[in-house]
Each structure stands twice: as structure tokens, then as C-alpha cells.
């Protein structure tokens, strides 16, 4: 459309302006109501200098208004509000992907009534539609003059190049938004995967019934602590704890009650251990506590405290539950397997001496 073309009807203009697919394309840019940005303002300033016009702008035509992502040369309030409502020349540019060139808007009565002719004093308008790859017209890259002007081929070429640069900027922005969203979703998935891996690791190292470490985790911790002792010479002790007459509990009260007894034992053992100690269920009714930086005397005291608290506990599902405990402290140049074996021997001695007692392995 040019000054010599007939003015389209309002119905035709509104049909193009309110087309749902086009409006969605405009909103998909993510630019509506965003603040000014140098990447767009640089293009409109360049257009103003190259074309020697008083004002240029990048318009995005929404349903009820034109939003100006960039606007150079306009006074207030347009400079701040960056939007116009009502009919604008950019609406006519929606009807064709060709540049809209108006040398003198007053030459066409249908255009003389456009509000910004009166409010802004516009007499000449040139707009190159911003057309997406799938053919949706978002708005225009525009230049206006307050005097009649015959737009030249050079003017149109400049506006066309800057319109393409604007579209590239919009496309880049959308790509960055999609990338940011993809990264966000990826980060969420990585977080979920990390949580899942932590949970799987926890399940792989945790006894399902008591929530203590299982035998595999205990063996790993024992080996790790043994290596640490080899480096720094710290003390290390092991407690092996076995529920007395546990088979009788199962036989008399059933396995469900037996499981509750094991859970109560685990809770008491865990409460008696320090935060740095490792409590584990390493067999059916057998538990272990790995005491870091703990010598023989302190280990014996911890074991006796555990035995006493269990014997006197009023939280057991059945009465009379006791434990036998074997204690061993790592000797010089002793292996982890040997330490574990001596604790097991001490536990056997506690059992054979009448149960409900603590026995320390000889050093």
C-alpha cells in the first residue's frame, strides 16, 4: 500500500489485527511490556540518522494497542508509555508483507482520521512489516516525518535491512528464552535425578526395617575408618550387639512383634551413639556400632550404657529384652577384619557367660 492505493476497510484491518494466530505470535515474542533495550534502540537510532527523520520506532501490534519496543524521537507521554491505542498506521501494514509507504497521509481522507495524525502531527509514514518465518506479521519497523515526504528506494532499503535486523534480534531473544527454559527444566531434572540417586544410595546402604546402616555400608565405613586410623593414629573401637533369646521372642509373640523389638533396639542404640559413630544392623538380630576416636575404656562405657538402657527400657513391645555386647579396640598394626573378629569373639564370650552383659576382647 502506498499513498496512491485505496484505503482498506476497517473490517479488513481489524480482521488482520485480531487474527488469533498472529496475536499468539506477537505474545510468543516475550517482548510485550518489556523495558527498553539497547539492542533495539540502537537500530531505531541508526534509522533516524540514516533517513534523517524526526522519529522511528519498532511496533508490536497487540489486540488493543500498539506496543513500542523501541521509540526514538517522540515526546511524552509516548516516550515513557511506549504504546498507542486506537487506529494506527501500523494496522494497515498488517495487510501485506510489502512496505507501507505514505508520502502524505492527508492525501487520503481515510488516513487523515487516524488519531496519531492529529496527536503526533505525523504527515509521512514508512513501515516495513516484521514478518515471522511462518508468515505472521508482528508489527512494523517504522519511520515518520512531520512533513510530507517522498520515500526513496534507499529509504525503503534501509528500513528493510533494519527490519530484518530487528527480526533477528527477536528470534535471538526467543532462542535465549527457550534455552533458559530448557536449562531450567534440565536443572529441575538433574535435581530430581540427584535426589533419586541420593535416595537410591540411601536405600542401598540402609536397613529397611530399622533405618540403620546395613552390613554393606557398615563394612565400607569400617574400612574407611581403618584407613583413617592408619594415617593419623587415632583410636577405633567396635561394639557387636546381639539380642538375647530373640528366637524365643519370635516364637512366642510372632515375627511382627519381633520386628518391632528390633526397631526399638535400633532406636535405643542410635540414641546412645554419637553423631560421628556408625550404628548398623549387620544380621538378623545383630547390631554393630563403630566408635571413631574411642579407646578401650570409653568404648566399654558406651557398651555398658547401651546394655543398661535396653535392659531398663519401658518402650519395648515385650518385657525382658536384653542384649549381649562384645567390645574390641584396634591394636597396633591390626587389620579391620581382625578387629571385627575379636569383637565377635567377645560377643560369643558374653553369650556363653550368661548374656545381658558386656565383654571386652583382650588386647
PEJO-V965439 format. One record per pair of residues at least 4 apart in sequence whose ideal C-beta (glycine too) atoms are under 6 Angstrom apart, sorted by the first residue. I is the first residue (numbers start at 0). J is the second residue. D is the distance in Angstrom with one decimal. If there is no record, write none. Layout:
I/J/D + I/J/D
//
This chain:
0/4/4.5 + 0/99/5.2 + 1/100/4.7 + 2/101/5.3 + 2/102/4.6 + 2/106/5.4 + 6/107/5.4 + 6/109/3.2 + 6/110/5.9 + 7/11/4.5 + 7/12/5.5 + 7/94/5.7 + 9/13/5.9 + 12/90/5.0 + 13/17/5.7 + 15/93/4.1 + 15/94/5.4 + 16/90/5.4 + 16/93/5.8 + 21/135/4.9 + 22/62/5.7 + 24/131/5.7 + 24/135/3.8 + 25/59/5.4 + 25/61/5.9 + 25/137/5.3 + 28/169/5.4 + 29/176/5.4 + 30/68/5.3 + 31/66/5.4 + 35/40/5.8 + 37/41/5.8 + 38/168/5.5 + 39/57/5.8 + 39/68/5.2 + 39/69/4.0 + 40/69/4.9 + 42/161/5.1 + 42/164/5.7 + 42/165/5.8 + 43/55/4.4 + 43/69/4.5 + 43/71/4.4 + 44/71/5.5 + 46/50/5.7 + 46/55/4.2 + 46/142/5.8 + 46/161/5.3 + 47/52/6.0 + 47/55/4.9 + 47/71/5.3 + 49/157/5.0 + 50/142/5.3 + 50/154/5.6 + 52/142/4.7 + 52/144/5.2 + 53/72/4.9 + 53/145/5.9 + 54/72/3.2 + 54/73/5.5 + 54/143/5.2 + 55/71/5.3 + 55/142/4.7 + 56/67/4.8 + 56/70/4.1 + 56/141/5.4 + 57/68/4.6 + 57/69/4.5 + 57/140/5.6 + 57/165/5.6 + 58/65/4.8 + 58/67/5.7 + 58/89/4.5 + 58/138/4.0 + 58/139/5.3 + 59/66/4.8 + 59/137/5.6 + 59/138/4.3 + 60/65/5.4 + 60/89/5.6 + 60/138/4.7 + 61/66/5.8 + 64/82/4.8 + 64/84/4.7 + 65/83/4.9 + 65/87/5.1 + 65/89/5.5 + 66/82/5.0 + 67/81/4.3 + 70/81/5.6 + 73/77/4.3 + 73/78/5.1 + 75/79/5.9 + 76/80/4.9 + 83/87/5.5 + 85/114/4.8 + 86/90/5.9 + 86/113/5.3 + 87/115/6.0 + 88/124/4.6 + 89/138/5.8 + 89/139/4.8 + 91/99/5.8 + 92/99/4.2 + 92/126/4.5 + 92/128/5.1 + 92/139/4.6 + 93/136/5.0 + 96/128/5.3 + 96/130/4.9 + 98/127/4.8 + 98/155/5.3 + 99/126/4.6 + 100/125/5.3 + 100/150/4.8 + 101/124/4.3 + 102/123/5.8 + 102/147/5.9 + 102/149/5.1 + 103/122/5.9 + 103/147/3.9 + 104/110/4.4 + 104/116/5.6 + 104/122/6.0 + 105/111/5.0 + 111/116/5.9 + 114/118/5.7 + 115/119/4.4 + 115/121/5.4 + 116/121/5.5 + 120/145/4.9 + 121/143/4.8 + 122/145/5.8 + 122/146/5.6 + 122/147/5.2 + 123/144/4.1 + 123/147/5.7 + 123/148/3.8 + 124/143/5.3 + 125/142/5.0 + 125/150/4.8 + 125/158/5.9 + 126/139/3.6 + 126/141/4.1 + 127/140/5.0 + 127/158/4.6 + 127/159/5.2 + 127/162/4.0 + 128/136/4.7 + 128/139/5.4 + 129/137/4.4 + 129/138/5.3 + 129/162/5.9 + 129/166/5.6 + 130/136/5.4 + 131/135/4.5 + 140/158/5.8 + 140/161/5.5 + 140/162/3.8 + 140/165/5.3 + 144/148/4.5 + 150/154/4.6 + 201/205/5.3 + 204/212/6.0 + 204/216/3.6 + 206/211/5.1 + 206/213/4.5 + 206/280/4.3 + 208/258/5.9 + 209/261/6.0 + 209/262/5.6 + 209/265/3.5 + 209/280/5.0 + 211/265/5.1 + 211/278/5.1 + 211/279/5.2 + 211/280/4.9 + 212/216/3.9 + 212/217/5.2 + 212/277/6.0 + 212/279/3.8 + 214/281/4.4 + 217/279/3.7 + 217/281/5.5 + 217/287/5.7 + 220/277/4.6 + 220/289/5.7 + 221/289/5.9 + 221/335/5.2 + 222/335/5.8 + 224/235/5.6 + 224/291/6.0 + 225/335/4.0 + 228/233/5.4 + 228/235/5.0 + 233/292/5.0 + 234/292/5.8 + 234/293/5.7 + 234/294/4.3 + 235/329/4.3 + 236/290/4.3 + 236/293/4.7 + 236/298/3.5 + 236/328/4.4 + 237/327/5.2 + 237/338/5.8 + 237/342/4.4 + 238/288/4.2 + 238/302/5.1 + 238/324/5.7 + 238/326/5.6 + 239/287/5.4 + 239/325/4.5 + 239/342/4.6 + 239/343/5.8 + 239/346/4.4 + 240/286/4.2 + 240/322/5.2 + 240/324/5.0 + 241/285/4.9 + 241/323/5.3 + 241/346/5.8 + 242/284/4.1 + 242/322/5.6 + 243/321/4.7 + 243/323/5.9 + 243/354/4.3 + 245/284/4.0 + 247/251/5.9 + 248/252/5.7 + 248/257/5.2 + 248/260/5.8 + 249/254/5.4 + 249/257/4.2 + 252/256/3.7 + 252/317/5.8 + 256/316/5.3 + 259/316/4.4 + 260/316/5.5 + 260/320/6.0 + 263/314/5.7 + 263/315/5.3 + 267/308/5.6 + 267/309/5.4 + 268/278/5.2 + 268/286/5.6 + 268/305/6.0 + 269/278/5.0 + 271/304/5.7 + 271/305/4.7 + 272/276/4.0 + 272/278/4.9 + 272/288/5.4 + 275/291/5.2 + 276/288/5.8 + 276/290/5.5 + 277/289/4.0 + 278/288/5.1 + 279/287/5.0 + 280/286/5.5 + 281/285/5.5 + 281/287/4.9 + 290/298/5.3 + 293/297/4.8 + 293/298/5.1 + 295/328/4.1 + 298/326/5.2 + 298/328/5.8 + 299/326/5.6 + 299/359/5.5 + 302/324/4.5 + 302/326/5.0 + 302/357/4.5 + 303/357/5.2 + 306/322/5.9 + 306/324/5.6 + 306/357/5.5 + 309/322/5.3 + 310/321/5.1 + 315/320/4.7 + 321/355/3.8 + 323/349/3.9 + 323/350/5.1 + 323/354/4.9 + 324/357/4.6 + 325/342/4.8 + 325/345/3.2 + 325/346/3.0 + 325/349/5.7 + 325/358/5.8 + 326/345/5.8 + 326/359/4.5 + 327/338/5.5 + 327/341/4.1 + 327/342/3.7 + 327/345/5.9 + 327/360/4.1 + 329/333/5.4 + 329/338/5.0 + 330/362/5.7 + 333/337/4.9 + 333/338/5.7 + 341/360/4.0 + 344/360/6.0 + 345/358/4.6 + 345/360/4.0 + 348/358/4.6 + 349/356/5.1 + 349/358/4.1 + 350/354/5.8
//
